[in-house]
Amino acid sequence: MRCFACDEEVVVRAAERVGFRDTCPRCGADLHVCRNCAHHDPAAHNQCREPSAEWVAERERANRCEWFAPGARAGAGAARSAGSARAALDSLFKKR
């Protein structure tokens, strides 16, 4: 999985779980957070694709959700790429 905060790859072996207190070795951000979860989806109800999961108010802070599964999506790098893509589109369609 990748840390949502710094995009560092964090190796999680198949038999291991991400602990409630685990942190990123690079930036120290919590790892057991919604933004790192495979079920996290801002467009879904409760922002989670797991229907049994309870609401979590702070998606970037450690929580005790039992449904957590390490996600494979890119973290901060994807946000930076989206931002640079948006800037390129804005400059392309800039009004004169």
SVG drawing of the C-alpha trace seen along z (x, -y; Angstrom):
<svg xmlns="http://www.w3.org/2000/svg" viewBox="-25 -38 36 53">
<polyline fill="none" stroke="black" stroke-width="0.4" points="0.0,0.0 1.0,-3.6 0.9,-6.2 -1.8,-8.8 0.3,-11.6 3.7,-11.1 3.1,-8.4 5.7,-6.1 5.3,-2.5 4.6,-0.5 5.0,3.3 2.2,5.2 2.6,9.0 -0.4,11.2 -0.6,12.6 0.0,9.2 -2.5,6.5 -1.9,2.8 -2.1,2.0 -4.2,-0.8 -1.0,-2.6 1.2,-1.8 2.8,-4.9 4.6,-5.6 8.3,-5.0 9.0,-8.1 6.6,-10.8 5.1,-9.4 1.5,-9.7 -1.0,-7.1 -1.5,-4.1 -4.7,-2.7 -6.8,-5.5 -9.7,-5.6 -7.6,-7.3 -5.3,-4.2 -8.2,-1.7 -9.3,0.3 -12.9,-0.5 -12.5,-4.3 -14.6,-6.0 -15.5,-9.7 -18.4,-9.1 -20.0,-6.3 -22.4,-6.4 -20.4,-7.1 -17.5,-7.5 -16.9,-3.8 -17.8,-0.9 -18.2,1.4 -21.9,1.2 -21.4,2.4 -18.7,-0.2 -19.6,-3.0 -19.1,-6.6 -15.6,-8.0 -15.3,-11.7 -11.6,-12.2 -10.4,-10.2 -6.8,-11.0 -6.4,-10.1 -6.0,-6.6 -9.3,-4.8 -10.4,-1.4 -12.5,-0.3 -12.4,3.5 -13.1,3.4 -9.8,1.8 -8.0,3.4 -4.8,1.9 -5.6,0.1 -3.5,0.2 -4.4,-3.3 -1.8,-5.9 -1.7,-8.5 -0.3,-12.0 1.3,-11.4 -2.1,-11.0 -3.4,-14.2 -0.3,-16.0 -0.8,-14.5 -4.5,-15.5 -3.5,-19.1 -0.9,-19.3 -3.3,-17.9 -5.9,-20.5 -3.3,-23.3 -2.4,-22.0 -6.1,-22.0 -6.7,-25.5 -3.8,-26.9 -4.9,-25.1 -8.4,-26.6 -7.4,-30.0 -9.5,-32.9 -7.7,-35.6"/>
</svg>
